[in-house]
Amino acid sequence: MSNPFASTTRGQWAALTAAFLGWLFDGFEMGLFPLVADPALRDLLQTQDSGETGKWIGIITAGFLVGAATGGVVFGWLGDRIGRVHAMAISILTYALFSGLCGFAQTATQLLILRVIASLGMGGEWSLGVSLVMEVWPSKSRGWLAGLIGAASNVGFILVALLGMALNQVVGSLEILLNSSGLPTATVDMLLHNGGWRILMMCGAVPAVLTFLVRIFVPESEKWEVEHQSGNTSKWATVDLLGVIAGSLGPIGILYLWANDNVSLPVRVIGTLLGLGMAIMGYLYPVTRYLKRMEGEKVILGAGNQPVRKLMIQGAILSGIALLGTWGSLQWAAPWASDLTKVNKIANAKEYTQIALGIGAVIGTILAAIIGHRFGRRVTYFGLCVLSLVASLTFFQTNTEYGPWFLFTGFLGGATTAAFYGWLPLYLPELFPTSVRATGQGFAFNFGRILAAVGTLQTGALMKQVFDGSYSKACSVMSLVYLLGMVAIWFVPETKDEESLS
């Protein structure tokens, strides 16, 4: 078999390295909250009630997903307007700084706000990095590249767990060091309370250094440069972002409805549907206006000669199913491990759980991308849905305590449910032409996060109101979303035979 990386340039490697590190730190940032969620919220809320902390885990996770969705559209628009590289540097700086600031939060509400702002940059970095790499590398490398994209974020997911374990080992020495530095005793106690979760959150600022490397070493996409020189990029207008701001009010309203215990279920359901409608119209607004300005010059169609906006909705549905399956079920594995071991206090249970899921995810994402590239996008997605459903139910229905079987089934769950993150960067760029690629796939992947956010809120609500704090029952119900994926995939274009990105 020929080497897909045989003929590459220094610029291609620079782009891949920068994007790989960006995705790695994305995974690091995403892995931070599941790891620190339980101790952080017990600290900030001053409670030991798993139902109450579970509710807030759902709210903050949903806020993160909504922020990432909004950031995907905003930074995707920026990438199509000013270039992939410039926009990617800004997005990395945003998520790095505000993730680090989460370590200074004094209330659960402050943690929610900082986490949402950080997620704006993270949502943008994913779509921009995918667009850049897929445009500068040849099409024959696409399967391997998609696998690397998914694997990178899961390496970061593992890295944060290892860092957490290391922190647990040195927390005593760190206390001595901080006290000797002259910091007030109250400050040192605050930083190291409940396992030092604040120190872990502050480590999220490290990727800020990557911003400078991106600006210095990474070349711009030649495909985007062609669009820029032709004048097409000037058709994107800043005023159109007002639509995104208006659209984001819908998901914010959804968060409010589900966070407020005094709101009735019928009002929540109706408000959720209205909020999703607002988000769809608002997030599509920049593309709608761009396509309107391009009328008379050229007709812009995507894969299968289908309208761009239709493909954006279809991509969002596929992403939403994959993301909901992960965030509504397996992302709760680390907090569940912490809950299962709170009596016998097994050391590093949630860290080992996250490592098991992460190792499985690295393997799954690479295999899913290669299989999808070789055998077709649709049949691979269908197979991933089947395997993910079986693995998720096995994990949540066959475990009643933390142990080797818990970790093994968690590994299987990570390998199957996270495999979609190798498939999505393979498929989504193929749906859209260069002129709208960052915005199109930014919407498709990240609007899927809003759908996942709505579902994640249901996990928290099910735990608190129906299943009396049971992680296994609530997450098992949410994993049934993969049944929808088995149907939805057959209504989208197959892009396997499209050799190059237009």
C-alpha positions as MATLAB code, in Angstrom:
seq = 'MSNPFASTTRGQWAALTAAFLGWLFDGFEMGLFPLVADPALRDLLQTQDSGETGKWIGIITAGFLVGAATGGVVFGWLGDRIGRVHAMAISILTYALFSGLCGFAQTATQLLILRVIASLGMGGEWSLGVSLVMEVWPSKSRGWLAGLIGAASNVGFILVALLGMALNQVVGSLEILLNSSGLPTATVDMLLHNGGWRILMMCGAVPAVLTFLVRIFVPESEKWEVEHQSGNTSKWATVDLLGVIAGSLGPIGILYLWANDNVSLPVRVIGTLLGLGMAIMGYLYPVTRYLKRMEGEKVILGAGNQPVRKLMIQGAILSGIALLGTWGSLQWAAPWASDLTKVNKIANAKEYTQIALGIGAVIGTILAAIIGHRFGRRVTYFGLCVLSLVASLTFFQTNTEYGPWFLFTGFLGGATTAAFYGWLPLYLPELFPTSVRATGQGFAFNFGRILAAVGTLQTGALMKQVFDGSYSKACSVMSLVYLLGMVAIWFVPETKDEESLS';
ca = [
       0.000    0.000    0.000;
       1.368    3.432   -0.909;
       2.287    5.913    1.795;
      -0.370    8.680    1.841;
       2.213   11.119    3.245;
       4.927   10.390    0.664;
       4.845   13.772   -1.087;
       4.200   16.552    1.383;
       5.563   20.035    1.898;
       6.826   21.798    5.000;
       3.720   23.977    4.985;
       1.434   20.952    4.998;
       3.265   19.468    7.979;
       3.155   22.817    9.787;
      -0.602   23.051    9.242;
      -1.133   19.458   10.380;
       1.079   19.893   13.469;
      -0.644   23.100   14.555;
      -4.108   21.655   13.962;
      -3.163   18.396   15.709;
      -2.000   20.316   18.784;
      -5.145   22.441   18.622;
      -7.349   19.350   18.573;
      -5.243   17.766   21.334;
      -5.830   20.761   23.582;
      -9.495   20.735   22.560;
      -9.662   17.235   23.998;
      -7.744   18.426   27.048;
     -10.275   21.209   27.625;
     -13.244   18.888   27.058;
     -11.774   16.308   29.409;
     -11.195   18.842   32.165;
     -14.797   19.298   33.188;
     -15.884   15.635   33.417;
     -12.809   15.076   35.592;
     -13.326   18.016   37.956;
     -17.122   18.365   37.716;
     -18.043   16.410   40.826;
     -15.463   17.886   43.251;
     -15.807   21.376   41.768;
     -19.577   21.519   42.125;
     -19.568   19.936   45.580;
     -17.141   22.712   46.490;
     -18.997   25.594   44.810;
     -22.498   24.452   45.789;
     -21.484   23.264   49.270;
     -23.492   20.053   48.871;
     -22.994   16.282   48.765;
     -26.296   15.669   46.924;
     -25.536   13.730   43.699;
     -28.867   14.798   42.226;
     -28.058   18.490   42.684;
     -24.507   18.211   41.353;
     -25.801   16.045   38.505;
     -28.265   18.774   37.557;
     -25.491   21.374   37.442;
     -23.183   19.048   35.507;
     -25.948   18.844   32.902;
     -26.458   22.629   32.869;
     -22.758   23.493   32.561;
     -22.175   20.770   29.960;
     -25.148   22.038   27.976;
     -23.853   25.619   28.253;
     -20.488   24.463   26.967;
     -22.131   22.759   23.989;
     -24.256   25.820   23.173;
     -21.198   28.063   23.358;
     -19.246   25.722   21.100;
     -22.101   25.722   18.592;
     -22.193   29.519   18.522;
     -18.396   29.711   18.292;
     -18.373   27.216   15.434;
     -20.601   29.495   13.370;
     -18.883   32.762   14.371;
     -15.325   31.534   13.884;
     -16.335   29.534   10.814;
     -17.649   32.778    9.337;
     -14.389   34.472   10.348;
     -12.352   31.686    8.709;
     -14.217   32.088    5.428;
     -13.886   35.868    5.692;
     -10.275   36.525    6.838;
      -8.646   33.105    6.389;
      -8.342   29.815    8.249;
      -5.034   30.592    9.994;
      -5.861   34.038   11.423;
      -9.235   32.878   12.709;
      -7.765   29.700   14.192;
      -5.188   31.693   16.202;
      -7.952   33.871   17.689;
     -10.105   30.865   18.527;
      -7.263   29.056   20.336;
      -6.461   32.147   22.394;
     -10.128   32.488   23.378;
     -10.625   28.964   24.664;
      -7.209   28.839   26.375;
      -7.564   32.032   28.409;
     -11.151   31.545   29.533;
     -10.654   27.881   30.337;
      -7.801   28.895   32.622;
      -9.992   31.514   34.280;
     -12.460   28.753   35.266;
     -10.027   27.916   38.049;
     -10.902   31.234   39.729;
     -14.701   30.711   39.738;
     -16.412   31.324   43.083;
     -19.897   30.110   42.181;
     -21.431   27.526   39.880;
     -22.910   30.357   37.798;
     -19.470   31.935   37.298;
     -18.092   28.559   36.239;
     -20.943   28.237   33.739;
     -20.272   31.674   32.205;
     -16.506   31.174   31.880;
     -16.984   27.684   30.458;
     -19.403   29.009   27.830;
     -16.994   31.755   26.689;
     -14.121   29.259   26.500;
     -16.268   26.961   24.395;
     -16.800   29.699   21.788;
     -13.161   29.403   20.800;
     -13.145   25.631   20.978;
     -16.091   25.326   18.603;
     -14.301   27.553   16.120;
     -10.951   25.773   16.341;
     -12.415   22.408   15.384;
     -14.039   23.567   12.153;
     -11.131   25.829   11.157;
      -8.503   23.163   11.760;
     -10.457   20.587    9.769;
     -10.975   23.001    6.871;
      -7.308   23.999    6.777;
      -5.848   20.497    6.893;
      -8.307   18.963    4.447;
      -7.617   21.786    1.978;
      -3.816   21.738    2.112;
      -3.354   17.952    2.047;
      -4.138   15.694   -0.959;
      -7.400   13.768   -1.063;
      -5.648   10.379   -0.858;
      -4.590   11.253    2.696;
      -8.085   12.168    3.845;
      -8.871    8.959    5.739;
      -5.653    9.055    7.769;
      -6.034   12.764    8.450;
      -9.585   12.371    9.720;
      -8.385    9.615   12.030;
      -5.600   11.821   13.369;
      -8.092   14.630   14.012;
     -10.278   12.398   16.144;
      -7.324   10.704   17.838;
      -5.680   14.019   18.744;
      -8.585   15.243   20.847;
      -8.731   11.926   22.672;
      -5.004   12.029   23.402;
      -5.747   15.333   25.116;
      -8.612   13.630   26.947;
      -6.140   11.063   28.307;
      -3.526   13.719   29.052;
      -5.792   15.630   31.425;
      -6.543   12.405   33.325;
      -2.823   11.687   33.707;
      -2.284   15.249   34.880;
      -5.065   14.796   37.432;
      -3.448   11.618   38.745;
      -0.078   13.359   38.986;
      -1.676   16.228   40.869;
      -3.198   13.786   43.349;
       0.275   12.372   44.006;
       2.012   15.713   44.582;
      -0.753   17.727   46.224;
       1.027   17.552   49.585;
       4.317   18.789   48.159;
       2.470   21.432   46.177;
       0.842   22.719   49.357;
       4.266   23.150   50.969;
       5.571   24.918   47.864;
       2.620   27.320   47.642;
       2.768   28.124   51.352;
       6.492   28.849   51.100;
       5.831   31.194   48.161;
       4.148   33.668   50.456;
       0.560   33.092   49.324;
      -2.063   33.510   52.059;
      -3.066   30.241   53.697;
      -6.703   30.815   52.678;
      -5.650   31.114   49.021;
      -3.592   27.922   49.161;
      -6.496   26.075   50.786;
      -8.848   27.342   48.085;
      -6.516   26.217   45.273;
      -5.981   22.719   46.661;
      -9.415   22.015   48.140;
     -11.273   18.963   46.800;
      -8.322   17.440   44.977;
      -6.946   20.676   43.540;
      -9.570   20.982   40.813;
      -8.784   24.705   40.453;
      -5.150   23.967   39.556;
      -6.316   21.586   36.838;
      -8.661   24.199   35.381;
      -5.881   26.806   35.380;
      -3.733   24.443   33.306;
      -6.266   25.033   30.539;
      -4.494   28.317   29.751;
      -1.414   26.486   28.427;
      -2.642   26.307   24.775;
      -2.380   30.103   24.575;
       1.265   29.539   23.586;
       0.046   27.656   20.509;
      -1.471   30.878   19.202;
       1.950   32.331   18.477;
       3.167   29.151   16.770;
       0.133   29.173   14.493;
       0.703   32.788   13.468;
       4.418   32.268   12.769;
       4.699   28.892   11.077;
       1.375   27.888    9.511;
       0.624   28.897    5.891;
      -2.819   29.863    4.692;
      -4.899   27.484    2.590;
      -4.246   28.054   -1.126;
      -7.854   27.147   -1.876;
      -9.006   29.941    0.429;
      -6.464   32.310   -1.136;
      -8.034   31.666   -4.544;
     -11.465   32.522   -3.145;
     -10.014   35.661   -1.534;
      -8.332   36.848   -4.729;
     -11.529   36.290   -6.705;
     -13.360   38.623   -4.320;
     -15.754   35.971   -3.013;
     -14.640   36.395    0.613;
     -15.748   40.028    0.581;
     -19.342   38.836    0.239;
     -19.284   37.879    3.936;
     -20.610   40.835    5.972;
     -20.004   41.516    9.668;
     -23.565   42.739   10.135;
     -24.784   39.207    9.388;
     -23.385   38.047   12.733;
     -26.292   39.844   14.370;
     -28.337   36.884   13.187;
     -26.025   34.521   15.083;
     -26.339   36.629   18.238;
     -30.126   36.583   17.924;
     -30.079   32.862   17.222;
     -27.971   32.154   20.307;
     -30.774   33.545   22.468;
     -32.780   30.433   21.625;
     -30.342   27.951   23.227;
     -29.766   30.337   26.144;
     -33.516   30.335   26.717;
     -33.516   26.543   26.617;
     -30.826   26.464   29.302;
     -32.872   28.795   31.472;
     -36.011   26.683   31.135;
     -34.283   23.480   32.137;
     -32.188   25.057   34.905;
     -35.271   26.560   36.578;
     -37.096   23.947   38.658;
     -40.237   26.110   38.770;
     -40.924   25.822   35.024;
     -43.496   23.189   34.048;
     -42.699   20.392   31.588;
     -45.112   21.618   28.829;
     -43.528   25.075   28.931;
     -40.076   23.510   28.755;
     -40.985   21.402   25.719;
     -42.606   24.282   23.804;
     -39.771   26.641   24.759;
     -37.178   24.098   23.627;
     -38.775   23.761   20.196;
     -39.003   27.541   19.805;
     -35.395   27.927   20.964;
     -34.160   25.384   18.427;
     -36.091   27.189   15.699;
     -34.478   30.508   16.657;
     -31.036   28.901   16.631;
     -31.493   27.333   13.202;
     -32.668   30.580   11.607;
     -30.050   32.708   13.347;
     -27.073   30.427   12.729;
     -28.022   29.950    9.078;
     -28.427   33.698    8.563;
     -24.786   34.494    7.567;
     -24.775   31.748    4.932;
     -28.219   32.759    3.701;
     -27.060   36.344    3.193;
     -23.790   35.235    1.574;
     -25.568   33.005   -0.914;
     -27.977   35.848   -1.680;
     -25.074   38.190   -2.493;
     -23.512   35.553   -4.732;
     -26.653   35.145   -6.846;
     -26.038   36.307  -10.378;
     -22.328   35.429  -10.192;
     -22.461   31.689   -9.588;
     -24.721   29.084   -8.033;
     -23.136   27.429   -4.999;
     -24.082   23.813   -4.442;
     -22.574   21.140   -2.232;
     -22.225   17.358   -2.382;
     -24.694   15.610   -4.654;
     -25.516   19.026   -6.191;
     -27.690   19.739   -3.181;
     -28.328   23.192   -1.671;
     -25.769   24.226    0.927;
     -28.349   25.014    3.606;
     -29.982   21.598    3.237;
     -26.602   19.920    3.661;
     -25.902   22.039    6.752;
     -29.111   20.782    8.381;
     -28.398   17.175    7.415;
     -24.852   17.414    8.739;
     -26.139   18.929   11.984;
     -28.543   16.008   12.500;
     -25.782   13.431   12.019;
     -23.437   15.372   14.296;
     -26.172   15.886   16.874;
     -26.879   12.167   17.119;
     -23.179   11.343   17.529;
     -22.567   14.146   20.019;
     -25.686   13.416   22.049;
     -24.728    9.770   22.247;
     -21.404   10.780   23.772;
     -22.349   13.764   25.937;
     -25.638   12.284   27.082;
     -24.148    8.973   28.170;
     -20.417    8.081   28.096;
     -19.233   11.564   29.140;
     -20.926   10.847   32.478;
     -18.684    7.830   33.074;
     -16.046    9.691   35.119;
     -18.599   11.359   37.454;
     -20.328    7.957   37.776;
     -17.024    6.326   38.758;
     -16.543    9.054   41.355;
     -20.060    8.445   42.689;
     -19.589    4.652   42.833;
     -16.370    5.013   44.832;
     -17.325    7.837   47.209;
     -17.878    5.351   50.070;
     -14.822    3.087   49.705;
     -12.764    5.976   48.252;
     -10.808    4.115   45.553;
      -7.968    6.382   44.460;
      -8.006    7.849   40.942;
     -11.179    5.996   39.896;
     -12.443    8.794   37.658;
      -8.976    9.332   36.159;
      -8.577    5.655   35.279;
     -12.080    5.689   33.817;
     -11.232    8.656   31.617;
      -7.994    7.007   30.490;
      -9.841    3.790   29.582;
     -12.405    5.734   27.558;
      -9.672    7.841   25.961;
      -7.543    4.890   24.861;
     -10.586    3.259   23.329;
     -11.489    6.524   21.634;
      -8.042    6.936   20.051;
      -8.288    3.469   18.520;
     -11.922    3.922   17.481;
     -11.484    7.288   15.773;
      -8.558    6.122   13.650;
     -10.301    2.906   12.604;
     -13.594    4.681   11.841;
     -11.912    7.191    9.536;
      -9.939    4.531    7.678;
     -12.968    2.234    7.317;
     -15.165    5.138    6.200;
     -12.594    6.186    3.603;
     -12.287    2.619    2.327;
     -15.838    1.281    2.403;
     -18.086    4.339    2.286;
     -19.402    7.030    4.603;
     -22.981    5.887    5.085;
     -22.441    2.200    5.843;
     -19.692    3.114    8.311;
     -21.914    5.576   10.186;
     -24.693    2.982   10.375;
     -22.283    0.398   11.775;
     -20.963    2.857   14.349;
     -24.511    3.520   15.564;
     -25.153   -0.206   16.049;
     -21.882   -0.787   17.893;
     -22.262    2.346   20.028;
     -25.749    1.372   21.178;
     -24.625   -2.121   22.167;
     -21.475   -0.868   23.915;
     -23.279    1.915   25.812;
     -26.024   -0.363   27.111;
     -23.435   -2.964   28.083;
     -21.484   -0.382   30.072;
     -24.440    1.114   31.903;
     -26.497   -2.043   32.414;
     -23.819   -4.534   33.461;
     -21.929   -2.420   36.006;
     -22.972   -1.861   39.599;
     -19.519   -1.161   41.030;
     -16.166    0.187   39.937;
     -13.643   -2.461   38.883;
     -11.905   -4.179   35.928;
     -15.175   -4.888   34.095;
     -16.210   -1.255   34.536;
     -12.955   -0.100   32.906;
     -13.074   -2.709   30.121;
     -16.648   -1.915   29.119;
     -15.771    1.782   29.388;
     -12.921    1.158   26.948;
     -15.366   -0.484   24.517;
     -17.825    2.376   24.952;
     -15.104    4.936   24.284;
     -13.924    3.071   21.173;
     -17.393    2.991   19.622;
     -19.069    6.232   20.693;
     -16.007    8.414   20.074;
     -15.336    6.785   16.689;
     -17.738    9.306   15.158;
     -15.101   11.988   15.762;
     -12.924   10.264   13.182;
     -15.864    9.918   10.790;
     -17.177   13.498   11.037;
     -13.953   15.278    9.927;
     -13.821   12.854    7.013;
     -17.396   13.459    5.880;
     -18.367   17.034    6.746;
     -15.684   18.837    4.658;
     -16.813   16.829    1.632;
     -20.322   18.269    1.862;
     -19.316   21.909    1.219;
     -17.326   23.876   -1.401;
     -14.322   25.962   -0.320;
     -16.189   29.287   -0.244;
     -18.522   28.154    2.554;
     -16.646   25.157    3.987;
     -15.599   26.564    7.372;
     -19.026   28.093    7.978;
     -20.907   25.077    6.631;
     -19.132   22.410    8.610;
     -18.816   24.763   11.584;
     -22.598   24.892   11.670;
     -23.049   21.186   10.927;
     -20.724   19.932   13.642;
     -21.380   22.588   16.232;
     -25.148   22.910   15.829;
     -25.078   19.222   16.572;
     -23.742   20.346   19.946;
     -26.964   22.287   20.581;
     -28.994   19.170   19.893;
     -26.630   17.332   22.222;
     -27.018   20.100   24.816;
     -30.785   19.651   24.865;
     -30.290   15.930   25.341;
     -27.640   16.412   28.028;
     -30.106   18.504   29.991;
     -32.437   15.514   29.841;
     -29.774   13.272   31.365;
     -29.476   15.610   34.332;
     -33.257   15.978   34.581;
     -33.782   12.203   34.392;
     -31.221   11.675   37.136;
     -32.768   14.243   39.451;
     -36.485   13.832   38.791;
     -37.024   10.251   37.549;
     -34.186    7.895   38.454;
     -33.199    9.228   41.902;
     -29.599   10.079   40.983;
     -29.007    6.892   38.956;
     -26.346    7.464   36.292;
     -26.860    4.029   34.723;
     -30.600    4.367   34.099;
     -30.524    7.957   32.806;
     -27.555    7.350   30.496;
     -29.037    4.093   29.166;
     -32.150    5.987   28.081;
     -30.066    8.661   26.336;
     -28.011    6.073   24.431;
     -31.152    5.069   22.503;
     -30.503    8.097   20.267;
     -28.306    5.855   18.117;
     -31.493    4.254   16.793;
     -32.256    7.567   15.061;
     -28.794    7.579   13.507;
     -29.399    4.190   11.909;
     -32.246    5.787    9.953;
     -30.970    9.343    9.330;
     -27.745    8.304    7.575;
     -29.579    6.942    4.515;
     -31.025   10.395    3.684;
     -27.662   12.133    3.103;
     -25.308   12.009    0.085;
     -22.577    9.374   -0.184;
     -19.294   11.212   -0.883;
     -16.826    8.314   -1.094;
     -16.216    8.672   -4.824;
     -15.621   12.450   -4.752;
     -11.848   12.529   -5.057;
     -11.096   16.163   -4.267;
     -12.518   19.043   -2.292;
     -13.798   21.789   -4.594;
];
